[in-house]
Amino acid sequence: MNKLVLPMALVVLAALSGCAHHMARHEVINGAAPMARDVVSSVEPGLFTQHTFTASDGTVLPYRLLAPLNPEPGVRYPLILQLHGSGGIGTDNLRQLDRLAKSWAMPEIRARYQAYVLVPQFPVRSANYGPPSPDQYAEHATALVAALELVETFAQQHPVDGARIYALGFSMGGSAAWLAPTLKPNLFAAIMPVSGIAPANSSAELLRDLPIWVMHGNADTENPIFADLRFSKLIEKRGGQRIFFREYDGLDHQLHADLYPGYWWRNWLFEQHRE
């Protein structure tokens, strides 16, 4: 993995011991700033083709697809399940294209990271959770099950590298990214939940050996950081060696500036392979 050069100070809270890539498992970013609203304003939604998927239970999911820029015959490509926040709920097949989703279509990113990017739109919440508390946890909704069926069906019908399927998202999408491998433990090579709510403790064993990079602002009052800290610490306590936590000091419920262009996390993601 390339050495990471960050434009802000890092305070390392826990040293890495016996973990791949020689990075801290938990780091705090001081001076964190939110991602600018116009950072991907030049991305046209039309770059993502429009489709509809009907799951076996009858759930209808509109979705957008960003295909590899220059696909080569005989080559199989990674697949990214990009999960939207609650602001994207609907059926217009447009609102789910948030900044994180659109960032994959930026010219330099699309050229550098050849992949299929699936962006389903949920007609209802994909993850549910109760009032904030130290014991708060997320539970999946039926719509998330349909999205995972979409991933499996798409991977069977296209040249997808089955060992390199990833899930990521922000807010509700971050919670859904946490939950996805609890529903399909052998599907994902890695997940990246951003500012979400982690699952219940009972799911820790399922995710113990999965590469996970958690990102969360510690001033988040909408999805407080407690749940992510609770679950991440539990995975480590159970012997998990592949979970990393990046805590943004003073950042509220927003995407952070270093997500774009974000070569550091995209490089990490694309290095992960399911055995």
C-alpha atoms as a printed R data frame, in Angstrom:
    type eleno elety resid chain resno       x       y       z
1   ATOM     1    CA   MET     A     1   0.000   0.000   0.000
2   ATOM     2    CA   ASN     A     2   1.281   3.463  -0.839
3   ATOM     3    CA   LYS     A     3   2.455   5.636   2.036
4   ATOM     4    CA   LEU     A     4  -0.295   8.032   3.086
5   ATOM     5    CA   VAL     A     5   0.556  11.708   3.265
6   ATOM     6    CA   LEU     A     6  -2.171  13.623   5.106
7   ATOM     7    CA   PRO     A     7  -2.589  17.410   5.091
8   ATOM     8    CA   MET     A     8  -3.523  17.423   8.775
9   ATOM     9    CA   ALA     A     9  -2.057  16.229  12.051
10  ATOM    10    CA   LEU     A    10  -2.655  12.699  13.247
11  ATOM    11    CA   VAL     A    11  -2.818  11.660  16.857
12  ATOM    12    CA   VAL     A    12  -2.346   7.913  16.990
13  ATOM    13    CA   LEU     A    13  -4.424   6.399  19.755
14  ATOM    14    CA   ALA     A    14  -3.549   2.756  19.326
15  ATOM    15    CA   ALA     A    15  -0.392   1.320  17.820
16  ATOM    16    CA   LEU     A    16  -0.693  -1.413  15.284
17  ATOM    17    CA   SER     A    17   0.490  -4.848  16.378
18  ATOM    18    CA   GLY     A    18   0.588  -7.778  13.976
19  ATOM    19    CA   CYS     A    19  -1.707  -6.060  11.460
20  ATOM    20    CA   ALA     A    20  -1.329  -5.735   7.715
21  ATOM    21    CA   HIS     A    21  -0.237  -2.468   6.088
22  ATOM    22    CA   HIS     A    22   1.458  -1.181   9.290
23  ATOM    23    CA   MET     A    23  -1.101   1.489  10.135
24  ATOM    24    CA   ALA     A    24  -2.771   2.453  13.373
25  ATOM    25    CA   ARG     A    25  -6.018   0.671  14.077
26  ATOM    26    CA   HIS     A    26  -7.506   3.832  15.565
27  ATOM    27    CA   GLU     A    27  -6.407   7.298  14.598
28  ATOM    28    CA   VAL     A    28  -7.822  10.739  15.269
29  ATOM    29    CA   ILE     A    29  -7.702  13.446  12.608
30  ATOM    30    CA   ASN     A    30  -7.350  16.904  14.121
31  ATOM    31    CA   GLY     A    31  -8.614  19.936  12.233
32  ATOM    32    CA   ALA     A    32 -11.109  17.872  10.255
33  ATOM    33    CA   ALA     A    33 -13.143  19.767   7.665
34  ATOM    34    CA   PRO     A    34 -16.320  18.769   5.806
35  ATOM    35    CA   MET     A    35 -16.328  18.014   2.097
36  ATOM    36    CA   ALA     A    36 -17.349  21.037   0.036
37  ATOM    37    CA   ARG     A    37 -20.859  20.824  -1.384
38  ATOM    38    CA   ASP     A    38 -19.713  21.650  -4.916
39  ATOM    39    CA   VAL     A    39 -16.808  19.208  -5.049
40  ATOM    40    CA   VAL     A    40 -18.590  16.896  -7.515
41  ATOM    41    CA   SER     A    41 -20.993  19.430  -9.017
42  ATOM    42    CA   SER     A    42 -19.568  18.839 -12.504
43  ATOM    43    CA   VAL     A    43 -20.654  15.177 -12.511
44  ATOM    44    CA   GLU     A    44 -23.670  14.616 -14.747
45  ATOM    45    CA   PRO     A    45 -26.146  12.020 -13.436
46  ATOM    46    CA   GLY     A    46 -26.353  10.676 -16.977
47  ATOM    47    CA   LEU     A    47 -22.916   9.104 -16.539
48  ATOM    48    CA   PHE     A    48 -24.745   6.567 -14.378
49  ATOM    49    CA   THR     A    49 -27.145   4.554 -16.550
50  ATOM    50    CA   GLN     A    50 -30.661   3.957 -15.211
51  ATOM    51    CA   HIS     A    51 -32.010   0.481 -14.463
52  ATOM    52    CA   THR     A    52 -34.624  -1.303 -12.355
53  ATOM    53    CA   PHE     A    53 -34.325  -4.565 -10.459
54  ATOM    54    CA   THR     A    54 -37.179  -6.671  -9.106
55  ATOM    55    CA   ALA     A    55 -36.131  -8.928  -6.244
56  ATOM    56    CA   SER     A    56 -37.571 -12.392  -5.628
57  ATOM    57    CA   ASP     A    57 -39.811 -10.975  -2.876
58  ATOM    58    CA   GLY     A    58 -41.282  -8.428  -5.287
59  ATOM    59    CA   THR     A    59 -39.305  -5.434  -4.009
60  ATOM    60    CA   VAL     A    60 -38.580  -3.047  -6.882
61  ATOM    61    CA   LEU     A    61 -35.284  -1.197  -6.700
62  ATOM    62    CA   PRO     A    62 -34.347   1.547  -9.127
63  ATOM    63    CA   TYR     A    63 -30.587   1.696  -9.479
64  ATOM    64    CA   ARG     A    64 -27.853   3.541 -11.283
65  ATOM    65    CA   LEU     A    65 -24.792   1.901 -12.790
66  ATOM    66    CA   LEU     A    66 -21.363   3.320 -13.528
67  ATOM    67    CA   ALA     A    67 -19.482   0.807 -15.672
68  ATOM    68    CA   PRO     A    68 -15.690   0.533 -16.083
69  ATOM    69    CA   LEU     A    69 -14.429   3.324 -18.305
70  ATOM    70    CA   ASN     A    70 -12.415   1.181 -20.708
71  ATOM    71    CA   PRO     A    71 -13.394  -2.459 -20.146
72  ATOM    72    CA   GLU     A    72 -11.112  -5.068 -21.662
73  ATOM    73    CA   PRO     A    73 -12.399  -8.389 -23.007
74  ATOM    74    CA   GLY     A    74 -11.766 -11.247 -20.608
75  ATOM    75    CA   VAL     A    75 -11.053  -8.982 -17.614
76  ATOM    76    CA   ARG     A    76 -13.181  -9.167 -14.468
77  ATOM    77    CA   TYR     A    77 -13.661  -5.958 -12.496
78  ATOM    78    CA   PRO     A    78 -14.385  -5.093  -8.868
79  ATOM    79    CA   LEU     A    79 -17.947  -4.221  -7.911
80  ATOM    80    CA   ILE     A    80 -18.832  -1.431  -5.490
81  ATOM    81    CA   LEU     A    81 -22.188  -1.370  -3.752
82  ATOM    82    CA   GLN     A    82 -22.632   2.334  -3.035
83  ATOM    83    CA   LEU     A    83 -25.321   2.875  -0.389
84  ATOM    84    CA   HIS     A    84 -27.139   6.185   0.054
85  ATOM    85    CA   GLY     A    85 -28.273   8.072   3.139
86  ATOM    86    CA   SER     A    86 -31.870   8.747   4.176
87  ATOM    87    CA   GLY     A    87 -31.990  11.840   1.941
88  ATOM    88    CA   GLY     A    88 -31.884   9.536  -1.076
89  ATOM    89    CA   ILE     A    89 -34.988   7.504  -0.178
90  ATOM    90    CA   GLY     A    90 -37.506   7.462  -3.016
91  ATOM    91    CA   THR     A    91 -38.217   6.024  -6.454
92  ATOM    92    CA   ASP     A    92 -36.991   8.770  -8.800
93  ATOM    93    CA   ASN     A    93 -33.687   6.954  -9.469
94  ATOM    94    CA   LEU     A    94 -31.796  10.198  -8.935
95  ATOM    95    CA   ARG     A    95 -31.609  11.302  -5.304
96  ATOM    96    CA   GLN     A    96 -29.410   8.355  -4.352
97  ATOM    97    CA   LEU     A    97 -26.571   9.905  -6.370
98  ATOM    98    CA   ASP     A    98 -24.979  11.701  -3.440
99  ATOM    99    CA   ARG     A    99 -21.483  13.195  -3.383
100 ATOM   100    CA   LEU     A   100 -19.768   9.947  -2.440
101 ATOM   101    CA   ALA     A   101 -21.494   8.112  -5.285
102 ATOM   102    CA   LYS     A   102 -20.749  10.857  -7.798
103 ATOM   103    CA   SER     A   103 -17.091  10.932  -6.807
104 ATOM   104    CA   TRP     A   104 -16.587   7.603  -8.598
105 ATOM   105    CA   ALA     A   105 -17.493   9.335 -11.878
106 ATOM   106    CA   MET     A   106 -14.915  12.127 -11.573
107 ATOM   107    CA   PRO     A   107 -12.550  11.688 -14.554
108 ATOM   108    CA   GLU     A   108  -9.361  11.012 -12.592
109 ATOM   109    CA   ILE     A   109 -11.113   8.608 -10.221
110 ATOM   110    CA   ARG     A   110 -12.952   6.695 -12.922
111 ATOM   111    CA   ALA     A   111  -9.770   6.290 -14.942
112 ATOM   112    CA   ARG     A   112  -7.724   5.142 -11.953
113 ATOM   113    CA   TYR     A   113 -10.277   2.766 -10.360
114 ATOM   114    CA   GLN     A   114 -11.883   0.614 -13.025
115 ATOM   115    CA   ALA     A   115 -14.976  -0.958 -11.486
116 ATOM   116    CA   TYR     A   116 -18.704  -1.452 -11.626
117 ATOM   117    CA   VAL     A   117 -20.437   0.953  -9.240
118 ATOM   118    CA   LEU     A   118 -23.989  -0.051  -8.308
119 ATOM   119    CA   VAL     A   119 -26.092   2.666  -6.651
120 ATOM   120    CA   PRO     A   120 -29.530   1.276  -5.725
121 ATOM   121    CA   GLN     A   121 -32.264   3.574  -4.459
122 ATOM   122    CA   PHE     A   122 -34.307   2.394  -1.510
123 ATOM   123    CA   PRO     A   123 -38.043   3.206  -1.415
124 ATOM   124    CA   VAL     A   124 -37.861   2.895   2.393
125 ATOM   125    CA   ARG     A   125 -35.040   2.962   4.926
126 ATOM   126    CA   SER     A   126 -32.307   0.365   4.430
127 ATOM   127    CA   ALA     A   127 -31.345   0.423   8.124
128 ATOM   128    CA   ASN     A   128 -33.332   1.197  11.256
129 ATOM   129    CA   TYR     A   129 -32.237   2.122  14.764
130 ATOM   130    CA   GLY     A   130 -33.681   3.513  17.947
131 ATOM   131    CA   PRO     A   131 -32.847   6.690  19.867
132 ATOM   132    CA   PRO     A   132 -29.150   7.519  20.367
133 ATOM   133    CA   SER     A   133 -27.548   5.809  23.349
134 ATOM   134    CA   PRO     A   134 -24.257   4.060  24.162
135 ATOM   135    CA   ASP     A   135 -25.961   0.757  23.286
136 ATOM   136    CA   GLN     A   136 -27.594   1.924  20.053
137 ATOM   137    CA   TYR     A   137 -27.388  -0.488  17.126
138 ATOM   138    CA   ALA     A   138 -28.705  -0.844  13.569
139 ATOM   139    CA   GLU     A   139 -31.034  -3.452  12.111
140 ATOM   140    CA   HIS     A   140 -31.524  -4.096   8.403
141 ATOM   141    CA   ALA     A   141 -34.715  -3.449   6.454
142 ATOM   142    CA   THR     A   142 -36.117  -5.771   3.773
143 ATOM   143    CA   ALA     A   143 -34.982  -3.368   1.059
144 ATOM   144    CA   LEU     A   144 -31.340  -4.083   1.912
145 ATOM   145    CA   VAL     A   145 -31.922  -7.789   1.320
146 ATOM   146    CA   ALA     A   146 -33.194  -6.896  -2.157
147 ATOM   147    CA   ALA     A   147 -30.061  -4.826  -2.840
148 ATOM   148    CA   LEU     A   148 -27.847  -7.784  -1.968
149 ATOM   149    CA   GLU     A   149 -29.846  -9.947  -4.356
150 ATOM   150    CA   LEU     A   150 -29.216  -7.281  -6.992
151 ATOM   151    CA   VAL     A   151 -25.461  -7.496  -6.320
152 ATOM   152    CA   GLU     A   152 -25.416 -11.286  -6.658
153 ATOM   153    CA   THR     A   153 -27.547 -11.245  -9.812
154 ATOM   154    CA   PHE     A   154 -25.479  -8.493 -11.414
155 ATOM   155    CA   ALA     A   155 -22.217 -10.283 -10.591
156 ATOM   156    CA   GLN     A   156 -23.494 -13.456 -12.270
157 ATOM   157    CA   GLN     A   157 -24.447 -11.597 -15.445
158 ATOM   158    CA   HIS     A   158 -21.399  -9.350 -15.864
159 ATOM   159    CA   PRO     A   159 -17.602  -9.755 -15.758
160 ATOM   160    CA   VAL     A   160 -17.314  -9.075 -12.033
161 ATOM   161    CA   ASP     A   161 -14.403 -10.265  -9.903
162 ATOM   162    CA   GLY     A   162 -16.311 -12.152  -7.214
163 ATOM   163    CA   ALA     A   163 -13.380 -11.826  -4.812
164 ATOM   164    CA   ARG     A   164 -13.504  -8.021  -4.955
165 ATOM   165    CA   ILE     A   165 -17.018  -6.901  -4.056
166 ATOM   166    CA   TYR     A   166 -17.184  -3.950  -1.647
167 ATOM   167    CA   ALA     A   167 -19.880  -2.023   0.225
168 ATOM   168    CA   LEU     A   168 -19.682   1.551   1.432
169 ATOM   169    CA   GLY     A   169 -21.915   4.480   2.258
170 ATOM   170    CA   PHE     A   170 -22.557   7.513   4.418
171 ATOM   171    CA   SER     A   171 -25.096   7.913   7.255
172 ATOM   172    CA   MET     A   172 -27.934   5.424   6.683
173 ATOM   173    CA   GLY     A   173 -25.735   4.096   3.887
174 ATOM   174    CA   GLY     A   174 -22.927   3.612   6.389
175 ATOM   175    CA   SER     A   175 -25.278   1.634   8.626
176 ATOM   176    CA   ALA     A   176 -26.333  -0.470   5.622
177 ATOM   177    CA   ALA     A   177 -22.671  -1.070   4.759
178 ATOM   178    CA   TRP     A   178 -22.168  -2.440   8.279
179 ATOM   179    CA   LEU     A   179 -25.240  -4.663   7.943
180 ATOM   180    CA   ALA     A   180 -24.659  -6.002   4.428
181 ATOM   181    CA   PRO     A   181 -22.009  -8.613   5.351
182 ATOM   182    CA   THR     A   182 -24.069  -9.774   8.325
183 ATOM   183    CA   LEU     A   183 -26.714 -10.828   5.794
184 ATOM   184    CA   LYS     A   184 -24.233 -12.208   3.240
185 ATOM   185    CA   PRO     A   185 -21.059 -13.144   5.148
186 ATOM   186    CA   ASN     A   186 -19.290 -14.621   2.109
187 ATOM   187    CA   LEU     A   187 -20.078 -11.886  -0.405
188 ATOM   188    CA   PHE     A   188 -17.924  -8.889   0.490
189 ATOM   189    CA   ALA     A   189 -14.154  -8.437   0.423
190 ATOM   190    CA   ALA     A   190 -14.304  -5.246   2.519
191 ATOM   191    CA   ILE     A   191 -16.689  -2.568   3.752
192 ATOM   192    CA   MET     A   192 -16.333   1.134   4.528
193 ATOM   193    CA   PRO     A   193 -19.070   2.517   6.798
194 ATOM   194    CA   VAL     A   194 -18.988   6.314   7.122
195 ATOM   195    CA   SER     A   195 -20.934   7.992   9.958
196 ATOM   196    CA   GLY     A   196 -23.314   5.079  10.332
197 ATOM   197    CA   ILE     A   197 -24.657   3.017  13.207
198 ATOM   198    CA   ALA     A   198 -23.016  -0.369  13.782
199 ATOM   199    CA   PRO     A   199 -24.944  -3.637  14.236
200 ATOM   200    CA   ALA     A   200 -25.780  -5.373  17.497
201 ATOM   201    CA   ASN     A   201 -22.972  -7.142  19.362
202 ATOM   202    CA   SER     A   202 -24.281 -10.509  18.216
203 ATOM   203    CA   SER     A   203 -22.926  -9.778  14.706
204 ATOM   204    CA   ALA     A   204 -19.317  -9.225  15.813
205 ATOM   205    CA   GLU     A   205 -18.210 -12.795  15.149
206 ATOM   206    CA   LEU     A   206 -19.504 -12.639  11.562
207 ATOM   207    CA   LEU     A   207 -17.440  -9.520  10.849
208 ATOM   208    CA   ARG     A   208 -14.349 -10.374  12.906
209 ATOM   209    CA   ASP     A   209 -12.096 -11.254   9.953
210 ATOM   210    CA   LEU     A   210 -13.558  -8.856   7.376
211 ATOM   211    CA   PRO     A   211 -11.447  -5.845   6.320
212 ATOM   212    CA   ILE     A   212 -13.336  -2.790   7.600
213 ATOM   213    CA   TRP     A   213 -12.414   0.879   7.602
214 ATOM   214    CA   VAL     A   214 -14.755   2.885   9.842
215 ATOM   215    CA   MET     A   215 -14.935   6.691   9.578
216 ATOM   216    CA   HIS     A   216 -16.903   8.940  11.909
217 ATOM   217    CA   GLY     A   217 -16.903  12.475  13.283
218 ATOM   218    CA   ASN     A   218 -16.864  12.623  17.076
219 ATOM   219    CA   ALA     A   219 -19.187  15.686  17.111
220 ATOM   220    CA   ASP     A   220 -21.906  13.809  15.200
221 ATOM   221    CA   THR     A   221 -25.231  14.223  17.018
222 ATOM   222    CA   GLU     A   222 -27.412  12.663  14.310
223 ATOM   223    CA   ASN     A   223 -25.586   9.320  14.283
224 ATOM   224    CA   PRO     A   224 -23.391   9.516  17.404
225 ATOM   225    CA   ILE     A   225 -20.018   7.806  17.253
226 ATOM   226    CA   PHE     A   226 -20.822   5.564  20.274
227 ATOM   227    CA   ALA     A   227 -22.178   2.621  18.276
228 ATOM   228    CA   ASP     A   228 -19.231   2.479  15.877
229 ATOM   229    CA   LEU     A   229 -16.758   2.648  18.762
230 ATOM   230    CA   ARG     A   230 -18.632  -0.044  20.691
231 ATOM   231    CA   PHE     A   231 -18.733  -2.497  17.823
232 ATOM   232    CA   SER     A   232 -15.198  -1.835  16.562
233 ATOM   233    CA   LYS     A   233 -13.736  -2.401  20.022
234 ATOM   234    CA   LEU     A   234 -15.733  -5.609  20.344
235 ATOM   235    CA   ILE     A   235 -14.364  -6.936  17.049
236 ATOM   236    CA   GLU     A   236 -10.819  -6.200  18.228
237 ATOM   237    CA   LYS     A   237 -11.537  -7.810  21.592
238 ATOM   238    CA   ARG     A   238 -12.606 -10.946  19.762
239 ATOM   239    CA   GLY     A   239  -9.338 -11.072  17.857
240 ATOM   240    CA   GLY     A   240 -10.204  -9.039  14.777
241 ATOM   241    CA   GLN     A   241  -7.021  -7.741  13.156
242 ATOM   242    CA   ARG     A   242  -8.433  -6.075  10.031
243 ATOM   243    CA   ILE     A   243 -10.581  -3.248  11.340
244 ATOM   244    CA   PHE     A   244  -9.387   0.367  11.223
245 ATOM   245    CA   PHE     A   245 -11.086   3.391  12.722
246 ATOM   246    CA   ARG     A   246 -10.561   6.978  11.589
247 ATOM   247    CA   GLU     A   247 -12.128   9.449  14.025
248 ATOM   248    CA   TYR     A   248 -12.575  13.062  12.908
249 ATOM   249    CA   ASP     A   249 -12.197  15.426  15.833
250 ATOM   250    CA   GLY     A   250 -14.913  18.100  15.926
251 ATOM   251    CA   LEU     A   251 -16.682  16.924  12.750
252 ATOM   252    CA   ASP     A   252 -20.458  16.610  12.909
253 ATOM   253    CA   HIS     A   253 -22.714  14.526  10.645
254 ATOM   254    CA   GLN     A   254 -21.011  15.359   7.374
255 ATOM   255    CA   LEU     A   255 -18.737  13.815   4.794
256 ATOM   256    CA   HIS     A   256 -15.157  14.770   5.547
257 ATOM   257    CA   ALA     A   257 -12.918  16.608   3.094
258 ATOM   258    CA   ASP     A   258 -10.354  13.830   2.672
259 ATOM   259    CA   LEU     A   259 -12.929  11.465   1.159
260 ATOM   260    CA   TYR     A   260 -12.247  13.186  -2.158
261 ATOM   261    CA   PRO     A   261 -10.179  12.470  -4.090
262 ATOM   262    CA   GLY     A   262  -9.459   9.868  -1.411
263 ATOM   263    CA   TYR     A   263  -6.780   7.898  -3.176
264 ATOM   264    CA   TRP     A   264  -5.689   6.553   0.233
265 ATOM   265    CA   TRP     A   265  -8.975   4.813   1.047
266 ATOM   266    CA   ARG     A   266  -9.718   3.787  -2.525
267 ATOM   267    CA   ASN     A   267  -6.262   2.189  -2.777
268 ATOM   268    CA   TRP     A   268  -6.917   0.296   0.455
269 ATOM   269    CA   LEU     A   269 -10.347  -0.827  -0.705
270 ATOM   270    CA   PHE     A   270  -9.131  -2.135  -4.055
271 ATOM   271    CA   GLU     A   271  -6.299  -4.073  -2.386
272 ATOM   272    CA   GLN     A   272  -8.765  -6.229  -0.453
273 ATOM   273    CA   HIS     A   273  -9.598  -9.670  -1.838
274 ATOM   274    CA   ARG     A   274 -11.939 -12.259  -0.405
275 ATOM   275    CA   GLU     A   275 -10.275 -15.639  -0.034
